[in-house]
Amino acid sequence: MRKIIFMGALGLFLLGSCNSKSGESHEGHNHETEGHNHEAEGHNHEHGGENAHGSDEIILPPAKAQAAGVEVSTVEPGTFHQVIKTSGQVMAAQGDESVAVATVAGVVSFKGKVIEGMSVGKGTPLVILSSKNMADGDPVQRARIAYEVSKKEYERMKALVGNKIVSEKEFAQAEQIYENARISYEAVAKNHSASGQAVVSPISGYVKNLLVKEGDYVAVGQPLVSVTQNRKLFLRADVSEKYYPYLSTIGSANFCTPYNNKVYTLKELDGRMLSYGKASGENGYYVPVTFEFDNKGDIIPGAFVEVFLLSTPMEGVISLPHTALTEEQGSFFAYLQLDEEGYKKQPVTLGADNGESVQILSGIKAGDRVVTQGAYQVKLASATNAIPAHSHEH
């Protein structure tokens, strides 16, 4: 019995030992597994830490950056002009534009090929006005007949006035009628031909607008063709009344045209401010500001433009060109260069805008190296760098 009990106890002991070892072995395996998992987690944490540290770094090798046209500049504080952004219109300067008008009534036909933008000299025939087959007849012939009749009557009275056969009053009336008829005839006969009355360009310049079309009937004095010399242009900006206290400090302006999105600087166009209004318009709450400048470029008179009025200069301002900024859902970003191939997306707060560059209120400091050209190329590169290049080392 003792043996059996012993053996039974031994068996229980052995069985317990076996179970215990099996449990220990299983628990040990779990611990090892857990330890392995902890190591894996630790590795992941460590690896994740690297990602967290470099997740905002964009890798763009120098060769690719150069091919994409990426340019980097060191930011330095400088002078920046306060800006009033508004709209305006480019207009032909006074005295630089003239209109050819109808000297007689008639039907329009253009002299050769007359198109907008073509160059014309002073006295160049533009339009022929024909009065053939019209009820009133040819106005030149009528003017010639009136002139010849009044001339004969004037000469007849001139011979009689000395003998007191006609009164001085009658002679004066005859002389007036004759002079008026002579002026009218000479005016219409000057450019008359068999085809009709020619209307010529009043100045040298460029055809701006054709105000009539082939076959139109026009009356005396009706505008036909406008011609501009296009040497001087006016820029008229309409400024909200709230900026009126600052108008006296405005010295220059930039403007952007809608047809080529090019920014023009009045300083480069020898522009100057002529005046600003002392009261707002009757039909609005805007004060006009007028500049004059040389038309050295391809600026179209009559075009509506976006205007940036340059006011009092501010010193020590950090600014970036428009090409350095990208926009996402109303927020703006610039890209800092960290090293030769590393870049960082940096949110910025914008201030005044002068059409070429923007004041940076926060996000960029002096000495930062910022991408000024090719910012969108760097932005596109960030999409291909979901896992930073440095993480491959780990």
C-alpha positions in Angstrom: 0.0 0.0 0.0 2.7 2.3 0.8 4.4 1.5 -2.5 1.2 2.1 -4.3 0.6 5.3 -2.4 4.1 6.3 -3.0 3.9 5.4 -6.6 0.6 7.2 -6.7 2.1 10.2 -5.1 5.1 9.9 -7.3 2.8 9.6 -10.3 0.8 12.6 -9.2 4.1 14.4 -8.6 5.4 13.4 -12.0 2.1 14.2 -13.6 2.0 17.6 -11.8 5.6 18.1 -12.9 4.8 17.2 -16.4 1.8 19.6 -16.4 3.8 22.2 -14.7 6.6 21.9 -17.3 4.1 21.9 -20.0 2.5 25.0 -18.6 5.8 26.6 -18.0 6.9 25.7 -21.4 3.7 27.2 -22.8 3.9 30.2 -20.7 7.6 30.6 -21.5 6.8 30.3 -25.1 4.2 33.0 -24.7 6.6 35.2 -22.8 9.1 34.7 -25.5 6.5 35.5 -28.0 5.3 38.4 -26.0 8.9 39.5 -25.6 9.3 39.1 -29.3 6.2 41.1 -29.8 7.5 43.7 -27.4 10.7 43.9 -29.3 8.7 44.1 -32.5 6.6 46.8 -31.0 9.8 48.5 -29.7 11.2 48.2 -33.2 8.0 49.6 -34.6 8.0 52.4 -32.0 11.5 53.2 -32.9 10.9 53.0 -36.5 7.7 55.0 -36.1 9.7 57.5 -34.1 11.9 58.0 -37.1 8.8 58.4 -39.3 7.4 60.8 -36.9 10.6 62.7 -36.9 10.9 62.7 -40.7 7.3 62.4 -41.9 7.2 66.0 -43.0 10.5 65.8 -44.9 10.2 65.6 -48.7 13.0 63.9 -50.5 13.9 65.4 -54.0 17.3 64.6 -55.3 19.3 67.6 -56.7 19.2 66.2 -60.3 15.4 65.9 -60.2 15.0 69.3 -58.5 17.1 70.9 -61.2 15.2 69.2 -64.0 11.9 70.4 -62.4 13.1 74.0 -62.3 13.3 74.2 -58.5 15.1 77.3 -57.3 15.9 78.1 -53.7 16.7 81.5 -52.1 17.7 82.6 -48.7 15.1 84.8 -47.1 16.2 88.3 -46.0 14.1 91.2 -44.6 13.6 94.1 -46.9 11.4 97.0 -47.9 7.8 96.2 -48.7 5.1 98.6 -49.8 1.7 98.6 -48.3 -0.8 97.6 -50.9 -4.4 98.5 -51.7 -5.9 95.9 -54.0 -8.7 97.0 -56.3 -9.9 97.0 -59.9 -9.5 99.5 -62.7 -9.3 100.2 -66.4 -6.6 101.1 -68.9 -7.7 104.0 -71.0 -6.2 105.9 -73.9 -4.5 109.1 -72.8 -6.2 112.4 -73.8 -4.9 113.7 -77.1 -3.6 110.3 -78.1 -6.8 109.2 -79.6 -9.0 110.6 -82.4 -12.1 109.6 -84.4 -12.7 109.9 -88.1 -16.3 111.1 -88.7 -18.5 111.2 -91.7 -18.1 114.5 -93.7 -21.2 113.8 -95.8 -24.2 111.4 -95.6 -23.8 108.2 -97.5 -23.3 104.5 -97.6 -20.1 103.1 -96.1 -17.5 101.1 -98.0 -14.0 100.6 -96.6 -11.0 101.8 -98.6 -9.1 98.5 -99.0 -8.6 96.3 -96.0 -9.2 98.2 -92.8 -8.9 96.1 -89.7 -8.5 96.8 -86.0 -4.9 97.1 -84.9 -3.5 98.0 -88.4 -1.1 100.9 -88.6 -2.3 104.1 -90.4 -0.7 107.4 -91.3 -2.3 110.8 -91.0 -4.4 111.4 -94.1 -4.7 107.7 -95.0 -8.2 107.0 -96.6 -10.2 104.7 -94.4 -13.8 104.9 -95.6 -15.6 105.8 -98.8 -19.1 107.4 -98.5 -21.2 107.0 -101.6 -24.3 109.1 -102.2 -25.2 107.7 -105.6 -28.8 106.9 -106.3 -30.0 108.7 -103.2 -32.9 111.1 -103.2 -30.9 114.0 -102.0 -28.3 113.5 -104.7 -24.5 113.8 -104.5 -23.7 116.2 -101.7 -20.5 117.3 -103.4 -22.4 118.3 -106.5 -25.0 120.1 -104.4 -22.2 121.9 -102.5 -20.5 122.8 -105.8 -23.7 124.3 -107.3 -24.5 126.2 -104.1 -20.9 127.6 -104.2 -21.0 128.7 -107.8 -24.4 130.4 -107.5 -23.5 132.2 -104.3 -20.2 133.3 -105.9 -21.9 134.8 -108.9 -24.4 136.6 -106.7 -21.6 137.9 -104.5 -19.5 139.2 -107.5 -22.6 140.9 -109.0 -23.4 142.7 -105.7 -19.8 143.6 -105.3 -19.9 145.6 -108.5 -23.2 147.3 -107.5 -22.5 148.2 -103.9 -20.1 151.0 -105.0 -22.8 152.7 -107.0 -25.3 152.4 -104.1 -27.5 150.2 -106.2 -27.5 147.6 -103.4 -27.2 148.4 -99.8 -24.3 147.4 -97.6 -26.6 145.1 -95.7 -27.6 143.2 -98.8 -24.0 142.9 -99.9 -22.9 141.6 -96.5 -25.6 138.9 -96.6 -24.5 137.8 -100.1 -20.9 137.7 -98.9 -21.8 135.6 -95.9 -23.7 133.1 -98.0 -20.8 132.9 -100.5 -18.2 132.3 -97.8 -20.3 129.6 -96.2 -20.8 127.9 -99.5 -17.1 128.1 -100.3 -16.1 126.5 -97.0 -18.6 123.7 -97.4 -17.6 122.9 -100.9 -13.9 123.0 -100.2 -14.4 120.7 -97.3 -16.3 118.0 -99.2 -14.4 118.4 -102.5 -11.0 117.9 -100.9 -11.3 114.1 -100.7 -13.9 113.5 -103.4 -13.6 111.0 -106.2 -15.8 109.3 -108.7 -16.5 106.5 -106.2 -17.6 108.9 -103.4 -16.3 110.9 -100.5 -13.2 109.6 -98.8 -12.8 109.9 -95.0 -9.2 109.9 -93.9 -7.4 109.2 -90.6 -7.0 112.4 -88.5 -3.8 111.2 -86.9 -1.0 108.7 -87.3 -1.4 105.6 -85.2 -3.4 102.3 -85.0 -7.0 101.6 -85.8 -8.6 101.0 -82.4 -12.3 100.4 -83.3 -14.4 100.1 -86.4 -17.6 101.9 -85.4 -19.5 101.0 -88.6 -19.7 98.1 -91.0 -19.7 97.8 -94.7 -23.0 98.9 -96.3 -24.2 101.1 -93.3 -25.9 104.4 -94.0 -24.4 107.2 -92.0 -25.3 110.9 -91.4 -23.0 113.8 -91.3 -20.8 113.8 -88.2 -21.4 110.2 -87.3 -18.2 108.4 -85.9 -16.7 105.9 -88.3 -13.3 104.8 -87.1 -11.3 105.5 -83.9 -7.5 105.8 -84.2 -5.1 105.8 -81.3 -1.4 106.7 -81.2 -1.1 104.3 -78.2 2.0 106.1 -76.8 0.5 107.2 -73.5 -2.1 105.4 -71.5 -4.1 106.1 -68.4 -4.7 103.7 -65.6 -7.8 104.5 -63.6 -8.3 102.7 -60.3 -11.5 102.8 -58.4 -10.7 102.7 -54.6 -13.1 102.1 -51.8 -13.9 105.1 -49.6 -12.4 103.3 -46.6 -8.9 103.8 -48.1 -9.3 107.5 -48.7 -7.0 108.5 -45.8 -4.2 106.5 -47.4 -4.5 107.9 -51.0 -2.2 110.8 -50.3 0.6 108.3 -49.6 0.2 106.4 -52.9 3.2 106.8 -55.2 2.9 104.0 -57.8 1.0 100.9 -58.8 1.2 97.5 -60.3 -1.5 96.0 -62.4 -2.4 92.6 -63.9 -4.1 92.1 -67.2 -6.7 89.4 -67.7 -5.6 88.4 -71.2 -2.0 87.3 -70.3 -2.0 87.4 -66.5 1.2 89.5 -66.7 2.0 91.9 -63.9 3.1 95.4 -65.1 5.0 97.8 -62.9 4.3 101.5 -63.5 7.9 102.3 -62.4 9.2 100.2 -65.4 6.7 102.0 -67.7 7.8 105.5 -66.6 4.4 105.9 -64.9 3.4 108.7 -62.6 0.3 109.4 -60.5 -1.7 112.3 -61.9 -4.4 112.7 -59.3 -6.9 111.1 -57.0 -10.6 112.1 -56.6 -11.6 114.3 -53.7 -15.1 112.8 -53.7 -16.7 109.4 -54.6 -18.7 108.9 -57.7 -22.4 109.6 -57.9 -23.3 106.0 -58.6 -21.0 104.2 -56.1 -18.7 104.4 -53.1 -15.4 104.5 -54.9 -12.8 107.2 -55.3 -10.9 107.4 -58.7 -7.1 107.3 -58.7 -5.5 108.1 -62.1 -2.0 107.3 -63.4 -0.3 108.0 -66.7 2.4 105.7 -68.2 4.1 104.9 -71.5 2.7 102.0 -73.5 6.0 100.1 -73.9 4.3 96.7 -73.9 1.3 94.9 -75.3 -1.2 96.7 -73.2 -4.7 97.0 -74.7 -6.5 100.3 -74.1 -10.0 99.7 -72.6 -9.0 96.5 -70.8 -10.2 96.0 -67.2 -7.3 95.1 -64.9 -6.6 94.1 -61.3 -4.7 97.0 -59.6 -2.3 97.0 -56.7 -1.8 100.5 -55.4 1.6 100.9 -53.7 1.5 103.0 -50.5 3.9 103.8 -47.7 7.0 101.5 -47.6 7.6 99.2 -44.6 11.1 98.2 -43.6 12.3 94.9 -42.3 9.5 92.9 -43.9 9.8 89.2 -44.9 8.1 88.6 -48.2 8.0 85.8 -50.8 7.1 85.8 -54.5 3.8 84.2 -55.5 5.7 81.4 -57.1 6.9 80.3 -53.7 3.4 79.6 -52.3 0.9 76.7 -52.7 -2.6 76.7 -51.5 -4.7 73.9 -50.0 -8.3 74.5 -48.9 -7.7 78.1 -48.1 -4.4 77.5 -46.3 -1.0 78.6 -47.8 2.3 76.8 -47.6 5.9 77.4 -48.5 8.7 74.8 -48.8 11.9 75.0 -46.8 15.1 73.4 -47.9 16.6 71.4 -45.0 19.6 69.9 -46.8 20.8 69.1 -50.3 17.8 66.8 -51.0 15.4 67.4 -48.1 12.5 69.8 -48.1 9.8 70.6 -45.5 6.3 71.9 -46.1 5.8 75.0 -44.0 2.4 76.6 -43.3 2.6 80.4 -43.6 0.3 83.4 -42.7 0.0 86.0 -45.5 -0.2 89.7 -45.2 -0.2 92.4 -47.8 0.0 91.5 -51.5 1.6 93.8 -54.1 0.9 91.6 -57.1 4.4 90.2 -57.3 5.2 89.2 -53.7 3.3 88.6 -50.5 4.1 89.7 -47.0 4.7 86.8 -44.7 3.4 87.4 -41.2 4.4 84.0 -39.7 6.0 80.7 -40.7 9.2 82.0 -42.3 12.1 83.7 -40.6 15.2 85.4 -41.8 17.9 83.0 -43.0 15.5 80.3 -44.1 16.1 78.7 -47.4 12.8 78.7 -49.3 11.8 77.3 -52.7 10.9 80.3 -54.8 10.5 78.6 -58.1 9.0 75.1 -58.7 7.0 74.9 -55.4 4.4 72.8 -57.0 7.0 70.4 -58.2 8.2 69.9 -54.6 4.5 69.5 -53.6 4.1 66.7 -56.2 7.3 65.1 -55.0 5.8 65.0 -51.4 3.1 62.6 -52.7 5.7 60.1 -53.8 7.5 60.3 -50.4 4.9 58.7 -48.2 7.7 56.8 -46.5 10.8 59.0 -46.1 14.0 57.9 -47.7 15.8 57.9 -44.3 13.5 55.2 -43.0 15.0 52.7 -45.5 18.2 52.8 -43.4 16.5 51.2 -40.4 
